C-alpha cells in the first residue's frame, strides 16, 4: 500500500468527501492560504475554489453558529481551527446547540457539524497556544471527539465524520503532520469508539491518544531491550471510548499506564483509570499510573516546554514503576518531532 503523510491523508479525505457530497464545504481562518493549514486544505481550495473553501474572519463563535445553521439546512460544514485554543470561543454553538440538538428535538433532525482543531505544543508558544482540549469537549454527550494518531486514521476518521449525522470534533496534534504511514486510496471510513492495539504486549498496558501513541511505542522499544513487553492501545476516539478493548488488555497484563498530552485531573487519563477500576479492578496488580502534564499552564520557553510535556522516557519510567522496578535505568530516546508547515 502507498504511504502518505498525516497532512496528505487529511487533504485527500477532504477532497474525496467534497467530490462525493456537494453539501460538504470547508471554512476556517487561513484555509485558502498557500500553506493551507499545514497543507491540509490546499488541494481542496485549488480544486473547489472560494465558493466551497471559505476563509473566515477571526470570529470563532460566529463561524460555529453559522456552521450549525448550515448543517440544520442540510449542508455538511467542515470547520478548521489552526489553533484549537480559540475553540473556547466557539463552545456555545458547539455544546449548547450542536451537541444537544438531537436530544432537544427528539432525534427528528441532526446537525452534522465537523470541526478540526490543531492541538499540542509547537516551539515555545506558552500557556494559551499549546493546549490539548480532548477532555474538555469529550465531557459532553452528543459530541464525538476523536484523536487520530496515524495517517490512515486521520483519513478514515475524517471520512466517517463527514458521513455521520453526529457532530464530530477531530483533534490533530501539530507534531504528527509529517509522519508517514500506509493509507488506502479509497475513502475507507473508520468507526468511532473502536480503538486498536498499536503494539501487542504481555507485561503492561499503555493506553494513549494522538501523539502519545507514538511516544508509547518508543517507550515500548526501550523496555523491550530490558525484556519487558508493553502493549500499546490507541483509543482513536475519546468519545465514544472503547472500554472493552482497554479492559481486555488490562485483564491480560494486570498493569495500566495512561499517557495523555493534557492534565491528569478530570481528564482523559482519569476517565480511563475509572473505566478500568469500575470493570476490571480485580485484575490490576499495581495502582494505575498517569503520564500527563504537570498541574500548571505551559511555560513559554522552548527548553522548558520540552521538559514540561510527557514523552517516551516518562512513559517508560511509569511502566517500570507499575512493574516494581522503578529504579532501573532508562536509555535515552528521541521524541517525536515534526517539521512545521506554515506560520501556525
N, C-alpha and C positions, 0 to 999 in steps of 0.2 A: 504493500500500500504506500502511496506517495506521502511525503511529510510536508506539513505546513507549520509555520509559527503560530503562536496563540492569536496574535492580532490578525494574521491572514485567515485563520479559521473563522473568526468573528466576522470579518469582512465578507467572506464567501457566504456564510449563513445569511447575512443581511441581504445581499444581492439576490440570492436564490429565493428567499422568502418574499422579497418585493416583486420578483418576477412572477411568482406563483399566485400572489394575492395583491391586486391593485389597491386594496384598502390599507396596506402597510405603508407608513411613512415614518421618516426619521426626523427628529427635532432635537436641537441642543445648541449650546454655545460652542461655536467653532467647528461644527460638523461639516461645514463647507470649506474649512481651512485646508490649504495644501497638505498639511501634516495629517489631517483627518482623524483627530483624537487617537494618537498612537498608530495611525494608519487604518483604523477600523472602519471609518466612514468614507474614505477617499474614493473607493471604487463605486460605492453606491451613488455618491454625488456625481461622479463622471458619467455613470450610466443613466441616472434619472433626473439629474439637474435639481434646481432650486424649488421646483414645484413639489417634490417629494422628499428632499433632504434640505431641511429648513433651519437656517441659522436663527437663533432667538436671542433677545437681549438678556441682560443679567436679571431675570425675573423668574426665579425658580418656582415660586408659589403660583404665579400666573400660568407658567408653562404647564405645570402639573394639572391645574384646573382645566385648562384648555384641552389637555390630553384626555382627562376623564370625560369631558363633554363630547369630544370626538369619538371616544370609544363607545359611549352610550348611543351614539348615532350610527354605529356600525363600522367605524374605522378601527384600525389596529396601530395605534401610535407606539413608536419605539423612541423613548426619551433617553438622551445620553448626557451624563454629568461627568465631565473630565476631572472634577474634584467632588467626590461623594459627600464631603463635609458640608457642602452647600445644600444637600438634600434635606437638612434640618428645616430649611425654609419652605420645603415642599411637603412637609409632613401632614398638614391639614387636609389637602386634597387626597394624598395617598392613603392616609389612615382613616380619616373620618368619612371619606367618600368611597374611594376605590375598594378598600379592604372590606367595608361594611355593606357595600351596595347590594349584593345578592341576599344578604340577611335581612336588610330593611325592606326589600321589595319581593320577598317570598320566592326567591330564586327564579323570578319571571324574566329577568334581564341581567346582563353582565356588562362589566366594563374592563375588557382585556387590555389594560394598560401595561406595557412592558417598559421597565426602567433599567438602564445600565448605569452603574456607578463605579468609578475608579477609586480604589481604596489603597491604604498602606503607605509606608514610608517611601521617601524619594531620596533627596540629597540634603537633608537637614532642614526640613520645612516647618518644623515646630508643631505646637500643640493643636492648631486649628486646621492644618493641612495634611495630616498623616494618620487620620483615624480610620478604624475599620468598624462599620456600622451594622454588621450582621445581627448582633444580639438585639440592638435597638429595634430594628424592623421585624426581626423574627418573633418578637413578643406578641404580635397582633394577629389574631385569626383572620382568615380571608385574604392574606397576602403571602404568596410563596417567596422564599428567599433562597437563592442558590449561589454557590461559591465555586465555580468551575476551576479546577486545578490543572487540567491538561488541555491541549488544543482540541482534541476530539470532544471533550465535554464542553468546552467553550462554544463549539459549533452546535453540538447536539442539544444542549440545554437552551440555547437561544432559539433554535428551531422549534423545540417543544413550547417555549414561552410564546412565540408568535403564532402558534396554532391553538393555544389554550384559551379558555374563557375565564381563567383566574388571573387577577393582577399578579405580576411577577417582578421581583427585583433581582437582578443579576449583578453581583459584586465581583469586580475584577481587580486583582492585585497588580499594581503597575510593574512589579518585578517579574511578572510572568509573560509579558507581551513578546519577548524574544525567544522563549523556549520553543523547541520543536517537538513534534510528535506525529504519529500516523493519524490521518484524518480521512474518512471516506469522502468520495466525490459527491455522492448523493446527500441530500438533506435528511439525514437519519436522526430522528428525534430521540432524546434520552429522557425517560420519565423522571419527574420529581419524586423524591422520597426513596430512591433506590441508590444506596451507596455502592462502593466497590472495594474489594480487597486490592489495594495498590501493591502490597507485598505480603506474601504469606509468611507466617512465623508461628512459633510454639511457646515462647517463654514470656512475652509481654505484649500487650496490645497498645498501640498508639493510635488514638482517634484524632484526626486532623482535618482541617479545611483549608482550601485555597493554597497559598504559598507554603503553609506548614506541612502539607503533604510531601513536598519536595525536601524540606528540612528534615522531616521524619525519616524519609528514605535514606538521606545521608547519615542520619544517626544510626539507622539500621546497618548501613555499610560499616560504620565504625565499630559497632558492637559485634558484628559478625566475626571480625578479626579476633575477638575475645571469646568466641564460641557461644555467643548469645543470639538467639533467634527472635527477631522483632516482627510482629505483624502490624502493618500499617493500613488503617481504614480511612479511605477518602469518603467523607459523608456526601459529597456533591451538593446536597441541599441542606440548609439549616431548618427550614420549614417547608414541607414536612421532613422529619428526621427519620432515618432508617433505624429505628430502635432494635428491630430484630437482628440486623447484621451486627450491630455494636454488641448486643448482649450475647450473641452466639460466639463472637470472637473472645470476649472476656471470659465466657464459660470455659473455653478451651485453654486459655493462657493463665487465668487466675489473677492477672495483674493489669492495671489500666493507667496509662498516661494520656492526658488530653492536651493537645497543643493548639493554641489559637493566637491570632495577631491582635487581640483586644484584651480587655481586662478580665480578671478572674471572677470578681463578684457580679452576680446576677447575669452572667454571660453564657455564651455557648459552652464553655468548659464546665460551668456549673450545671447546666442542663444535662450534658452527657453523664456527668457524675451522678446526678439524681436519677436518671433513667436506669443506670446500672444498679444503683442502690435499691431502687424500687422493684427491680426484676430479678437480679442475679446476685444479690448481696452475699448469699452463702457460698458463692463460687470464688469470691475475692480472697486472696491470700495475703494481701497487703493493702493499706489505705490508698485511695486514688491520689495521684499527683497531677497538678495542673501546671502547665508551662505557658505562661501568658506574660503580658506587660506588667512592670511594676505599677503599683497603685498610685499613679500620678500622671499628669499630662506629659506628652513627649517633649524632650528638650529640642532646641533648635540647632545646636552644634552637631555637625555630621558625625564626628567620633562618638559623642555622647549618644546620639540617636542609634548608632550601630550597636553600642553596648546595651541600650535600652530594650531593644526588640529581641524576642525569642529566636533561637537558631538551633542548628543541629547539635551543637555542643550542650546546650541547656537540656534538650530533649534526651540526649544520651545519658546525661548525669541523672535525670529523673528516672530513666529506665533502670539504671544501676541502683538507685535508691530503692525502688519497689522490689528489686531482686535481692536486696540486702547486701549489696557490695558497693555502697556509696563512696567508699574511699578509693576505688580503683581508678587508675589514670585514664583519661580520655584523649586520644590523639586529636590533633588539630584537623579541621575540615573546612573546606571552602564553602561559604554560604552561597545561596542562590543570588545571582546578580543579573541585572538586565541593562542593556543599552537603551537609553531612553530616546523616544522619538518625539520631537516637538517640545514646546515650552511648557509642558504641564507639570 
